[in-house]
Amino acid sequence: MSRIIFTHDTWVKSDYTQQAVDLPPSQKRKFNTGESIPIVEAHVSGNYILATVAIFKDHAVIESEIKSTPSTPSTTQARIVRHNAPFLTQLDNARRPHAACNTTCLAMGMGFYGHPLKTGGVQLEDELSDYMDRRGYDYKNHEHLSRVFREYGYRSAFNPKATYAQIKSHLASGNLVITAGDFTPSGHIIMLIGYDDDRQGFFVNDPYGEFMAGIARYDTSRSGAGLLYSYKLIERYCYSDGDVFAHFLQGKPGN
C-alpha cells in the first residue's frame, strides 16, 4: 500500500468531471498541505491522480513516486560533507530579482550536474523563469519546480514530509537538496550543499545573501555562497523534523 501526500490545500472529489463547488459535501473533502491518505492503486490521467477518488495532480504526489528520497543513513556516514556547487545570486537576475530564489536554486542544481549556466548570454535562472512562464507554471508550486528540473533531463523528487536524516543521507551520496523556509514574509528557497556534524550545521548556497539569525532578516550585501546555517536555525525556519519541504536532486539518468 502507498500513500498520496498533499502538497497544496485541495479538494478530493468522487467525480473528477465536476468542479468541487458543484458537488455536495458527501462527494468531496478538503485536505491541507502535508496531509496524506492511504491508497491501494493510483494512476495519473490528464490533470488528475485517480484512485478511489480524484485529486488534481499538481496538488499532490504519490508517495511511491518519491524514488530518490534516501533512507535513514548508516552509522558509517561521513560527519562532514561539502559539495563544490556553483553559487548564483538571484539579485542580478533580469527577471524577478527579489522573488527568483526558486529558479535560481534550480539553476544552481542544474549547474552542479553539468548544465551550462549561460546560453547566448542569457543566465540559466532567467531562462528557467521564461520557461515556467511559457508553460503557465506556478513559481510557488513545489511540484511545478520539481517538474521543471525533470523536464530539463535531470532527476528530482519532491517530498513535503522529509526528515533531516534523509536530507543528510542524500547529501552524503553526492547530491544536492533544495529546501524551503520562512526566512522572509513570503517564504524563501535555499540550496543545501553539505553538512558538518562537528559544527552542527548545513552548508548552504543562499541566493538572497546571508540570513542574520540574530535580527531575523537578510544582509543582501553579503554573499550567500557556502554559508554554514546551524541545524537549530534550519529547523526553526524550515519546519520540524519530518515536515521539511525538500527537493532531492540527482543528475541525468545514467550519470
N, C-alpha and C positions, 0 to 999 in steps of 0.2 A: 504494500500500500504506500502511496506517495501523498503529498500534500500540495495544495495551492496556497501560495503566500501572496497576500495583497500588498502591492507597492504603492497604492493610492487608495484614498477613501472611495468606495464604489458600491454600486448595487449589483447583487446577484439575482438573476431572473430565471424563472421557469420557462420563459419563451423569449428567445433571442430576436425574434422577428418584431417584437413590440418594444416601444420605449418604456422605461421604468415608470414614468409618470402616468402611463396609460394602464398599468397593471394594478390589480387590487393588492392590498397588503399581504394576503395569503400567498401571492405568487412572486414576491420579491423580498429581499432582506439587505439591509445596509451593513457593510463591513468597513472597518477602519484600517488605515495603513499599519502593516505589521501583523495583523491577524491572519489566521490560516484555517483551512478546513481540510479534512482527510478526503482522499479520493481513491477509487479503485482503478479508474482508467480515465484518461482525458486526451483530447487532441485539439489542434488549432484548425478552425475553419473560418476563412475570411478574417473578420475583425474580432472574432470571439474564441475563447477557450471553452470547449463544450465538454461537459462531464454529465452528471445528472442535472446540472443547472448550466446557465450560460453566463460567462464573465467576459467583459471587454478585455481583450488580450493585452492592451497597453497599461492595464491597471493591476496586473497580477503576473506571477511567474509560477510555472510548475516546478516543484522542488527537485524532481528527478532531472531537470534540465540544468541545474546548477552543477555542472560536471567538474569545473575546475576548483570548486571550493575545497581546500585541503582538509584533512582530518587533523585531530589533535597531534601536536608534534611529539617526537620521541625524546627521550631523555638525553640523547646524543646531539640534539640540535645545537648549532653554534650559538654562543652567547652574544656575539656581535656580528651583525650583517650590515653592509652598506654598499649599495649599488651605485655605479657611476652613471647615473641617469642624467640626461640633458635637462638644464633648467631653462624655463621660459617664463617671462613676466607677462601678465595679462595687460599691464599698463601701457604697453607700446602697441597694442592691437589696434588695427584700423576700425574694427567692429566691436562695439560694446566694451570698451576697455575696463570699465568698472563693474562689469557683470559677466565677464567671459572666463571665470575660473574654470567652468566646465569644459569648454572646448580647448582651453589652454592645457588642462591636465590630460585630456585625450591626446593632444599633440605631443606632450612630453612622453606619454606612454608609447605612442607610435614611434617616436624618435628613438627611444631606448631599444626598440625591436628592429631598428634599421630603416625606418621611413625617412625620406628627405624632409627637413624642417622648412625648406623653401622650395617653391616651384615657380619659375618665371617671375621671381621677385616677390611673390605673394607668400606671406607667412602661413604655415600649416594651420595654425589656430584660426586665422581669418578664412582660409579655405573651408575649414570644417564648419564655421558659422554660416557661410554661404550654402554649404551642402545641406545643413539642417533646415535652413530657411526654405530652400527649393522643395524639400520633401515635407514641409509642414510639421517638422519635429519640434517638440517642446523642450527647451533648454533645461527645465527643472524636472523633467521626467527621466528618472534614472534608467528605466528600461530603454528609452529612446537613445540615451547616451551610450549604453552598452551595445545597442543595435548598430550605431554608427561605427563603433570600434570594430565590430564583426563585419560590417559591410565593406570596410577597408581591407578586409582579409585577415585580420588578427582575431585573437580569441579573448572573449570577455564574458564573465558570468557575474551577474549582479545578485547579491544576497542581502536583503534588508534585515536579516537576523543573524549576522555574522558574529563570531566571537574573536577576542583578541588572540587567542591561541591559534585559530585558523589563519588569521592575518599574518602572524609571525611565521607560521609554518610555510605559507605561500612566499613570503619574502625570503625565507631561508632556502627555498627551492630555486631561487634565481630569478624571481619575478617581482612585479610591482603591484601595488594596491592603491586604488583611489578611494578616498573616504569623504564623507560629508559631515558638517557640524554647524553649530550655532555660533560661529566666530563673528558673524555680522548679523544685523537685524533680519536680513533677507536670507541668511544661510550662506555657506561657503564650502567649496570643494578644494581638497589638497591632495597631493601625491605622497604616499608613503614609499620611501626608497630603502628603508632598512630599520634596524633597531639596535639598541645597546642595553643589554640586561644589567651590565655593571653600572651604567649611569642612569638606568631606569627611564628610558625614553625611546621614541621613534625618531629616526631621521626623516625629514620631510623636505619636499620642494613645495613651497607655498607661493603660488603665482601672484599674490597680492602684496607680498612683503613679509615683515615679521610681526607676528601677533604678540603683543605685550600683555602677558597674563596679569601682571600687577594692576594694570589700569583697564584691562579688557577691551583693548582697541588696537588697531594696526598702526605701525610706523611704515608707511609706504615708501619712505625714502631709503629704507634698508632692503638689502637683497633677501629674498626668501629661499635662497639656494642652500641646500644641505643643512638646514637648521635642526636642532635637537629639541623636540617638544616632549616634555615629560609624559610618562604614562598617565599621571594624575590629570594633567592638562587635557590630554586627548580624551580620557574617559569623561571628564567634566563637560567638554564641549561636543564630543562625538557620540554621546549616549553610553549607557551602561553595557557591560559585557553581555553578549547575546542579543543585543538590539542595535548593532552597528550596521549602518548602510555602507556596504563595501563592494567595489568592483574588483574582482580577481582577474588580473590581466595576464595574458600569455602571448607569445609570438605567433607567427603564422603556423598552421598545421605542418608538421614535418620538420620544423626548425627548432 
